[in-house]
Amino acid sequence: MLIIVKFPPSEALLASVPALGQFKGSLAMRLRLSDAASFAVLAEHYSSQAQLCHQMARVTVSPFKEGWLELAAEWTKLKREIEAKAALERQ
């Protein structure tokens, strides 16, 4: 299911989607994460995407399998880059 939310969302939308109800009046507010936390979140996201691509490669036949593996490699590369950037920030 795809939910498209215009900002600021209407009260009716917030009431109709239970998961969004907790954000009444504060959806426009944005949490500010530290750089370290942001890097960790990105690294985890990139890793998850790489895992998904590997899963798709396992259930897909050639020539599509190679595409999924290439995409997994790109996600893994992004993860390593963000981890390296995080290590530099810690110094």
TORPA-4810 file (N, C-alpha, C, O; in nm, 3 decimals):
<nodes>
NODE_1_0.084_-0.116_0.000_0.000_0.000_0.000_0.089_0.123_0.000_0.188_0.129_0.073_M
NODE_2_0.055_0.220_-0.078_0.128_0.345_-0.087_0.042_0.456_-0.029_-0.074_0.473_-0.067_L
NODE_3_0.102_0.532_0.062_0.031_0.646_0.121_0.109_0.771_0.084_0.228_0.782_0.113_I
NODE_4_0.041_0.863_0.021_0.102_0.990_-0.014_0.044_1.094_0.080_-0.078_1.112_0.087_I
NODE_5_0.130_1.163_0.151_0.085_1.261_0.250_0.131_1.398_0.206_0.250_1.421_0.187_V
NODE_6_0.036_1.490_0.191_0.075_1.627_0.162_0.104_1.696_0.294_0.044_1.662_0.396_K
NODE_7_0.193_1.790_0.293_0.232_1.857_0.415_0.180_1.999_0.415_0.192_2.066_0.313_F
NODE_8_0.125_2.049_0.521_0.093_1.971_0.640_-0.030_1.885_0.614_-0.118_1.926_0.540_P
NODE_9_-0.036_1.766_0.674_-0.150_1.677_0.651_-0.275_1.730_0.719_-0.268_1.802_0.818_P
NODE_10_-0.387_1.693_0.663_-0.513_1.735_0.724_-0.542_1.649_0.846_-0.491_1.538_0.859_S
NODE_11_-0.625_1.701_0.935_-0.665_1.625_1.054_-0.739_1.498_1.013_-0.726_1.395_1.079_E
NODE_12_-0.816_1.505_0.902_-0.891_1.387_0.856_-0.794_1.275_0.816_-0.819_1.158_0.845_A
NODE_13_-0.686_1.311_0.750_-0.588_1.210_0.711_-0.525_1.148_0.835_-0.511_1.026_0.843_L
NODE_14_-0.488_1.230_0.930_-0.426_1.179_1.052_-0.521_1.085_1.125_-0.478_0.984_1.182_L
NODE_15_-0.649_1.117_1.124_-0.748_1.033_1.191_-0.771_0.903_1.115_-0.802_0.801_1.177_A
NODE_16_-0.756_0.905_0.982_-0.785_0.787_0.902_-0.671_0.686_0.899_-0.693_0.569_0.866_S
NODE_17_-0.552_0.728_0.931_-0.436_0.638_0.931_-0.385_0.629_1.074_-0.318_0.720_1.123_V
NODE_18_-0.416_0.519_1.142_-0.381_0.508_1.284_-0.234_0.533_1.314_-0.202_0.594_1.416_P
NODE_19_-0.146_0.489_1.229_-0.003_0.506_1.254_0.037_0.653_1.253_0.136_0.691_1.316_A
NODE_20_-0.038_0.737_1.182_-0.006_0.879_1.175_-0.072_0.958_1.288_-0.032_1.071_1.315_L
NODE_21_-0.173_0.900_1.354_-0.246_0.970_1.457_-0.158_1.022_1.569_-0.187_1.126_1.628_G
NODE_22_-0.052_0.951_1.599_0.037_0.993_1.708_0.111_1.123_1.676_0.166_1.185_1.766_Q
NODE_23_0.112_1.164_1.550_0.188_1.282_1.510_0.102_1.407_1.499_0.148_1.508_1.447_F
NODE_24_-0.020_1.403_1.545_-0.110_1.519_1.534_-0.039_1.646_1.576_0.017_1.655_1.685_K
NODE_25_-0.042_1.743_1.487_0.014_1.873_1.519_0.165_1.881_1.516_0.221_1.990_1.530_G
NODE_26_0.233_1.770_1.500_0.380_1.775_1.503_0.444_1.707_1.384_0.565_1.684_1.384_S
NODE_27_0.365_1.674_1.283_0.420_1.603_1.169_0.523_1.686_1.095_0.616_1.633_1.035_L
NODE_28_0.506_1.817_1.100_0.601_1.903_1.030_0.733_1.913_1.105_0.835_1.951_1.048_A
NODE_29_0.732_1.878_1.233_0.856_1.882_1.310_0.946_1.767_1.266_0.898_1.659_1.234_M
NODE_30_1.072_1.793_1.265_1.167_1.694_1.219_1.266_1.666_1.329_1.323_1.758_1.388_R
NODE_31_1.288_1.539_1.357_1.388_1.504_1.456_1.525_1.532_1.400_1.553_1.504_1.283_L
NODE_32_1.610_1.587_1.483_1.747_1.611_1.440_1.834_1.505_1.504_1.848_1.500_1.626_R
NODE_33_1.891_1.422_1.421_1.980_1.318_1.469_2.123_1.370_1.466_2.157_1.454_1.384_L
NODE_34_2.203_1.319_1.555_2.345_1.352_1.548_2.401_1.293_1.420_2.340_1.203_1.361_S
NODE_35_2.516_1.342_1.378_2.577_1.286_1.258_2.601_1.137_1.274_2.577_1.060_1.181_D
NODE_36_2.649_1.095_1.391_2.677_0.954_1.415_2.549_0.871_1.401_2.551_0.764_1.341_A
NODE_37_2.439_0.920_1.458_2.312_0.848_1.448_2.263_0.846_1.304_2.212_0.744_1.257_A
NODE_38_2.277_0.957_1.234_2.236_0.961_1.093_2.316_0.861_1.010_2.260_0.790_0.927_S
NODE_39_2.446_0.856_1.034_2.530_0.761_0.961_2.490_0.618_0.993_2.487_0.533_0.903_F
NODE_40_2.458_0.591_1.118_2.418_0.456_1.157_2.286_0.416_1.091_2.271_0.303_1.045_A
NODE_41_2.192_0.510_1.086_2.063_0.483_1.021_2.084_0.457_0.872_2.026_0.363_0.817_V
NODE_42_2.165_0.540_0.809_2.192_0.520_0.666_2.261_0.387_0.640_2.225_0.315_0.547_L
NODE_43_2.360_0.354_0.722_2.433_0.227_0.704_2.338_0.109_0.717_2.345_0.014_0.639_A
NODE_44_2.248_0.114_0.815_2.151_0.007_0.833_2.056_-0.002_0.714_2.024_-0.112_0.668_E
NODE_45_2.012_0.112_0.664_1.923_0.114_0.547_1.994_0.055_0.425_1.937_-0.028_0.354_H
NODE_46_2.116_0.098_0.401_2.192_0.046_0.286_2.213_-0.104_0.298_2.204_-0.176_0.199_Y
NODE_47_2.242_-0.150_0.418_2.262_-0.292_0.440_2.133_-0.370_0.413_2.136_-0.477_0.351_S
NODE_48_2.020_-0.318_0.459_1.891_-0.382_0.435_1.859_-0.390_0.287_1.809_-0.491_0.238_S
NODE_49_1.889_-0.282_0.215_1.864_-0.282_0.071_1.951_-0.386_0.001_1.904_-0.455_-0.090_Q
NODE_50_2.077_-0.396_0.043_2.167_-0.497_-0.017_2.113_-0.637_0.010_2.115_-0.722_-0.079_A
NODE_51_2.066_-0.662_0.131_2.010_-0.793_0.164_1.888_-0.825_0.079_1.872_-0.938_0.031_Q
NODE_52_1.802_-0.725_0.060_1.685_-0.744_-0.025_1.724_-0.780_-0.168_1.665_-0.868_-0.230_L
NODE_53_1.825_-0.711_-0.219_1.871_-0.739_-0.355_1.928_-0.880_-0.365_1.907_-0.949_-0.465_C
NODE_54_2.000_-0.923_-0.262_2.053_-1.061_-0.262_1.939_-1.162_-0.259_1.945_-1.266_-0.326_H
NODE_55_1.835_-1.132_-0.182_1.719_-1.221_-0.178_1.652_-1.230_-0.314_1.615_-1.338_-0.359_Q
NODE_56_1.638_-1.115_-0.379_1.579_-1.115_-0.513_1.664_-1.193_-0.612_1.612_-1.263_-0.698_M
NODE_57_1.795_-1.180_-0.599_1.886_-1.253_-0.689_1.870_-1.404_-0.671_1.880_-1.480_-0.767_A
NODE_58_1.845_-1.447_-0.547_1.830_-1.590_-0.521_1.704_-1.648_-0.585_1.702_-1.766_-0.620_R
NODE_59_1.600_-1.568_-0.600_1.474_-1.620_-0.654_1.451_-1.580_-0.799_1.345_-1.609_-0.855_V
NODE_60_1.547_-1.515_-0.859_1.534_-1.466_-0.996_1.626_-1.543_-1.088_1.731_-1.591_-1.046_T
NODE_61_1.587_-1.555_-1.213_1.670_-1.625_-1.311_1.749_-1.525_-1.394_1.718_-1.406_-1.399_V
NODE_62_1.853_-1.576_-1.460_1.932_-1.491_-1.550_1.841_-1.442_-1.661_1.747_-1.512_-1.697_S
NODE_63_1.864_-1.326_-1.715_1.971_-1.231_-1.695_1.943_-1.133_-1.581_2.025_-1.047_-1.552_P
NODE_64_1.827_-1.145_-1.516_1.790_-1.050_-1.411_1.869_-1.070_-1.283_1.890_-0.974_-1.208_F
NODE_65_1.913_-1.192_-1.258_1.990_-1.221_-1.137_2.113_-1.132_-1.128_2.144_-1.078_-1.022_K
NODE_66_2.183_-1.116_-1.240_2.305_-1.034_-1.241_2.275_-0.888_-1.205_2.353_-0.824_-1.135_E
NODE_67_2.163_-0.838_-1.251_2.123_-0.701_-1.219_2.100_-0.682_-1.070_2.142_-0.582_-1.012_G
NODE_68_2.033_-0.780_-1.008_2.010_-0.773_-0.864_2.142_-0.779_-0.788_2.161_-0.708_-0.688_W
NODE_69_2.234_-0.863_-0.834_2.364_-0.873_-0.767_2.445_-0.744_-0.782_2.513_-0.701_-0.688_L
NODE_70_2.436_-0.682_-0.898_2.505_-0.554_-0.918_2.446_-0.446_-0.826_2.518_-0.366_-0.768_E
NODE_71_2.314_-0.446_-0.816_2.248_-0.349_-0.728_2.286_-0.374_-0.582_2.308_-0.279_-0.506_L
NODE_72_2.293_-0.500_-0.542_2.336_-0.534_-0.406_2.477_-0.483_-0.381_2.507_-0.432_-0.273_A
NODE_73_2.564_-0.497_-0.480_2.702_-0.450_-0.466_2.706_-0.298_-0.450_2.786_-0.247_-0.373_A
NODE_74_2.621_-0.227_-0.522_2.616_-0.081_-0.509_2.567_-0.039_-0.370_2.622_0.054_-0.311_E
NODE_75_2.465_-0.107_-0.319_2.417_-0.076_-0.184_2.526_-0.104_-0.081_2.544_-0.027_0.014_W
NODE_76_2.598_-0.214_-0.100_2.706_-0.249_-0.008_2.817_-0.144_-0.014_2.874_-0.107_0.089_T
NODE_77_2.845_-0.095_-0.133_2.946_0.010_-0.150_2.903_0.137_-0.076_2.984_0.199_-0.007_K
NODE_78_2.776_0.174_-0.089_2.725_0.291_-0.018_2.738_0.273_0.133_2.775_0.366_0.205_L
NODE_79_2.707_0.152_0.181_2.719_0.125_0.324_2.863_0.144_0.371_2.887_0.206_0.474_K
NODE_80_2.957_0.089_0.296_3.098_0.103_0.334_3.143_0.249_0.332_3.219_0.293_0.418_R
NODE_81_3.095_0.324_0.233_3.131_0.466_0.225_3.079_0.545_0.344_3.149_0.629_0.400_E
NODE_82_2.955_0.517_0.384_2.898_0.592_0.497_2.964_0.550_0.627_2.981_0.631_0.718_I
NODE_83_3.002_0.423_0.637_3.074_0.378_0.756_3.212_0.444_0.764_3.258_0.480_0.873_E
NODE_84_3.278_0.460_0.650_3.407_0.528_0.648_3.391_0.674_0.686_3.473_0.729_0.760_A
NODE_85_3.286_0.737_0.636_3.259_0.877_0.669_3.232_0.892_0.819_3.276_0.988_0.882_K
NODE_86_3.158_0.796_0.874_3.128_0.798_1.018_3.256_0.784_1.099_3.273_0.849_1.203_A
NODE_87_3.346_0.699_1.053_3.473_0.679_1.124_3.556_0.807_1.123_3.621_0.841_1.222_A
NODE_88_3.554_0.879_1.010_3.627_1.006_1.001_3.568_1.111_1.094_3.641_1.189_1.155_L
NODE_89_3.436_1.112_1.107_3.368_1.209_1.194_3.402_1.184_1.341_3.407_1.277_1.421_E
NODE_90_3.425_1.057_1.375_3.456_1.023_1.514_3.596_1.066_1.555_3.625_1.079_1.674_R
NODE_91_3.683_1.088_1.458_3.823_1.123_1.488_3.837_1.265_1.534_3.948_1.309_1.564_Q
</nodes>
